[in-house]
Amino acid sequence: MPSVTFQTSGKTIEVDKNANLLRTSIRYEGAVPYKCGGGLCGTCRVLIVDGHDNLSKVMKKEVDRLGQEKIAQGYRLACQTSVTGDITVAWSDEDLTRLNKIAQRRINAVQ
């Protein structure tokens, strides 16, 4: 079984192959920040520290929310990413504050 290490929260768990990264975080209290869970807000942005090759392909919503530059730097949206092997992910408080502001604007725009 693949393992997911949530570097920021200090938790490591084993998951089924092709498990959704955000749902895994929610279920096992990995603490990945999120607002919507559907690729609209971008708050579940995580940095893939290790295991880039052990993830599903980048989805269109990720390109739309993150842009090619952030994806090239190793960022992914946890809600759009499936785990196929061992990975380590991280996020920062600075990211969380900034992303919460962006998320609120996007959610307000949809309503």
ABEGO torsion letter per residue (X at the ends): XBBBBBAAAGBBBBBBBGBBAAAAAAAAGAGBBBAAGAGAAGAABBBBABGAAABBBBBAAAAAAAEAAAAAAGBBBAAABBBABBBBBBBBAAAAAAAAAAAAAAAAAAX
